[in-house]
Every structure is written in C-alpha cells, then in structure tokens.
Amino acid sequence: MKKALIVTFSKFQDHEVIYPYYRLLEEEFEVDIMADKLGRIHGILGTYMECTRTTAELNDNKQSFIQEYDLLVIPGGVKALEKLRQEKQVLDFINEWDKQGKVIACICHGAQMLISAKVTKGREISGYYSITDDIINSGATYIDAPAVISKNIVTCPHYKWMGQWMKAAFELHRKWLYNHSSVC
C-alpha cells in the first residue's frame, strides 16, 4: 500500500491541502494529514481537514515515519508556515526525508519549509513569487514554472498549476519506486 503524508498547520492554504489529498486518494495512496493537533483544522478560507497525526509524534519517531510513508506533501499558507517553521522536529524530519532521497512535493509558501530544513542549497526550487529572494538566499536557483523537479523534490509556485505539479510528483514517485524496488 502506498502511503503519503501531508504536513501542514492551522490556517493552511485550502486549495493546496484539499487538491493533493484527493489526488493522492485517486492514485490509491493511503493519506494522513499531520498538523499541530488531531482532528479538525481549518484553512484560511474556512474549509477543514481531519488530521490523523500530530507533529509532536515526530519527536521520537522520525525514522519510523520515514519508513512508513512513500511521499511527503508540503502545502503552503503563509499563516500555517509561520507556525510550522518553528517546529524543529518537523524541519529535522524534512531534512532526514530528503537525505533518504524520498519524494517531496512542495507548493507555494511550502518552500519556506524546505529553506528552514536546509535542503535547498544547489537545487532548482520554485515557490510563491514573494519568497523568491528567500529561495535564492538559501543557495537555490529560483525557477518560475508549474512543476520544477530537482533530484527528489518537485516544487510549484502557485495553486493554479496544481495539476502539473501533482502529475510531476506522481511521475517522480514512480521513478523512485522503480529505482528502489528489488529485482528478482
């Protein structure tokens, strides 16, 4: 069973959690949403999603989460990222996930998590135009395109390109599975 983890926080960008959540389900992933609390959290537009995991769980179980999940999704939302970037265990988790070469799909202000997790240096990264300088100052090359792939990370600057972004994420995930499957 394929499993995906969406990491977010209250006041997430609604489109950027809802769309990937249902696209992942359509691709037959089991999907968990991780945030600051279990249960219902609301986006900035008022929709809600149910969180099944908490960021506090990462304190002692980082490696088990990396083994359990196949794909990591980091949505945007300025208010959500303001808080989520302060959770060291989440940043450490993203950094370790990246070291393992597992696929990260990141959109809009979610690139701030990549910056804070220190995984952008030497990469091509996209994100919302207002964080272009942050991306460049982190040592990455900013690219304004619907789906930017750099090693195991696929980034997107805006939810208007979510279709292309998720398509690229699934293609990258299939390549990762192919490269990490046992040959009989």
C-alpha positions as CSV (number, residue, x, y, z in Angstrom):
1,M,0.0,0.0,0.0
2,K,1.4,3.4,-1.0
3,K,1.2,6.0,1.8
4,A,1.5,9.8,1.7
5,L,1.9,12.3,4.4
6,I,0.7,15.9,4.1
7,V,2.4,18.2,6.7
8,T,0.6,21.4,7.5
9,F,-0.8,23.6,10.3
10,S,-4.0,25.5,11.1
11,K,-4.7,28.3,8.5
12,F,-3.3,26.3,5.6
13,Q,-4.0,27.4,2.1
14,D,-7.2,25.4,1.5
15,H,-6.6,24.5,-2.2
16,E,-3.1,23.3,-1.5
17,V,-4.2,20.7,1.0
18,I,-7.6,19.6,-0.4
19,Y,-6.5,19.0,-4.0
20,P,-3.4,16.9,-3.2
21,Y,-5.4,15.0,-0.6
22,Y,-8.0,13.8,-3.1
23,R,-5.5,13.3,-6.0
24,L,-3.5,11.1,-3.7
25,L,-6.6,9.1,-2.9
26,E,-7.3,8.8,-6.6
27,E,-3.8,7.4,-7.1
28,E,-4.6,4.8,-4.4
29,F,-2.4,6.3,-1.7
30,E,-3.4,6.0,1.9
31,V,-3.2,9.6,3.1
32,D,-2.5,11.0,6.5
33,I,-2.5,14.7,7.4
34,M,-0.1,15.8,10.1
35,A,-0.6,19.1,12.0
36,D,-0.3,20.6,15.4
37,K,-3.3,18.8,16.7
38,L,-5.5,15.8,15.9
39,G,-8.9,16.3,14.4
40,R,-10.3,19.2,12.5
41,I,-8.1,22.1,11.4
42,H,-9.3,25.0,9.3
43,G,-7.7,26.6,6.3
44,I,-7.6,30.4,5.7
45,L,-10.7,30.2,3.6
46,G,-12.6,28.3,6.2
47,T,-12.6,24.7,4.9
48,Y,-11.4,22.0,7.2
49,M,-9.5,18.8,7.0
50,E,-9.1,16.0,9.6
51,C,-5.7,15.5,11.0
52,T,-4.7,11.9,11.9
53,R,-1.2,12.6,13.0
54,T,0.5,15.3,15.1
55,T,3.8,17.0,14.6
56,A,4.7,16.1,18.2
57,E,4.8,12.4,17.1
58,L,8.0,13.2,15.2
59,N,9.9,13.9,18.4
60,D,10.6,10.2,19.0
61,N,9.6,8.5,15.8
62,K,11.2,10.3,12.9
63,Q,12.7,7.2,11.3
64,S,9.5,5.2,11.6
65,F,7.6,7.9,9.8
66,I,10.3,7.9,7.0
67,Q,9.9,4.2,6.7
68,E,6.1,4.2,6.8
69,Y,5.4,6.9,4.2
70,D,6.3,7.0,0.5
71,L,5.6,10.6,-0.5
72,L,5.7,13.8,1.5
73,V,3.5,16.8,0.6
74,I,4.2,20.3,1.9
75,P,1.4,22.7,1.1
76,G,1.6,26.5,1.5
77,G,-0.3,29.0,3.5
78,V,1.5,32.0,5.0
79,K,-0.1,31.8,8.4
80,A,0.4,28.0,8.6
81,L,4.0,28.2,7.6
82,E,4.7,30.9,10.1
83,K,4.0,28.4,12.9
84,L,5.1,25.2,11.3
85,R,8.6,26.6,10.5
86,Q,9.1,26.9,14.3
87,E,8.7,23.2,14.9
88,K,12.3,21.9,14.9
89,Q,11.2,18.2,14.8
90,V,9.3,18.9,11.5
91,L,12.4,20.6,10.0
92,D,14.6,17.7,11.1
93,F,12.1,15.3,9.6
94,I,12.1,17.0,6.3
95,N,15.9,17.2,6.3
96,E,16.2,13.4,7.0
97,W,13.5,12.6,4.5
98,D,15.5,14.5,1.8
99,K,18.7,12.7,2.8
100,Q,17.0,9.4,2.1
101,G,16.1,10.7,-1.4
102,K,12.4,10.2,-0.9
103,V,10.0,12.4,-2.9
104,I,8.9,15.7,-1.6
105,A,6.0,17.6,-3.3
106,C,6.0,21.2,-2.2
107,I,3.9,24.2,-3.3
108,C,3.8,27.9,-2.9
109,H,5.0,29.1,0.6
110,G,5.8,25.5,1.4
111,A,9.2,26.2,0.0
112,Q,9.8,28.1,3.3
113,M,9.8,24.7,5.0
114,L,12.5,23.4,2.6
115,I,14.6,26.5,3.3
116,S,14.3,26.1,7.0
117,A,15.0,22.4,6.8
118,K,18.2,23.4,4.8
119,V,17.5,21.2,1.8
120,T,17.5,23.8,-1.0
121,K,21.2,24.6,-1.5
122,G,22.3,23.8,-5.0
123,R,18.8,23.0,-6.2
124,E,16.3,24.5,-8.5
125,I,13.3,25.5,-6.4
126,S,10.0,27.2,-7.1
127,G,7.7,29.0,-4.7
128,Y,5.4,31.9,-4.4
129,Y,6.9,35.0,-6.1
130,S,7.1,36.9,-2.8
131,I,9.7,34.4,-1.4
132,T,12.0,34.5,-4.5
133,D,14.7,36.3,-2.5
134,D,14.4,33.8,0.3
135,I,14.8,30.9,-2.1
136,I,17.8,32.5,-3.8
137,N,19.4,33.5,-0.4
138,S,19.1,29.8,0.7
139,G,21.5,28.8,-2.1
140,A,18.9,27.6,-4.6
141,T,18.2,28.8,-8.1
142,Y,14.6,30.2,-8.3
143,I,12.6,28.9,-11.2
144,D,9.1,30.2,-12.0
145,A,7.5,27.2,-13.7
146,P,4.5,25.0,-13.0
147,A,6.5,22.0,-11.8
148,V,10.2,22.2,-11.0
149,I,12.0,18.9,-10.4
150,S,15.3,19.0,-8.6
151,K,16.5,15.5,-7.6
152,N,13.8,14.2,-5.3
153,I,11.9,17.5,-4.8
154,V,9.1,18.8,-7.0
155,T,8.1,22.4,-6.3
156,C,5.3,24.7,-7.7
157,P,4.8,28.4,-7.2
158,H,1.0,28.7,-7.2
159,Y,-2.1,26.6,-6.9
160,K,-3.2,27.5,-10.4
161,W,-0.6,24.8,-11.5
162,M,-1.6,22.1,-9.1
163,G,-2.5,19.6,-11.9
164,Q,1.0,19.8,-13.5
165,W,2.6,19.8,-10.0
166,M,0.8,16.6,-8.8
167,K,1.4,14.9,-12.2
168,A,5.2,15.6,-11.8
169,A,5.1,14.3,-8.2
170,F,3.5,11.0,-9.3
171,E,6.0,10.6,-12.1
172,L,8.9,11.3,-9.7
173,H,7.4,8.9,-7.2
174,R,7.1,6.1,-9.8
175,K,10.8,6.6,-10.8
176,W,11.7,6.5,-7.1
177,L,9.8,3.2,-6.7
178,Y,11.4,1.7,-9.8
179,N,14.9,2.7,-8.6
180,H,14.3,1.3,-5.1
181,S,12.5,-1.9,-5.9
182,S,14.2,-5.3,-5.6
183,V,15.0,-7.0,-8.8
184,C,14.0,-10.7,-8.7
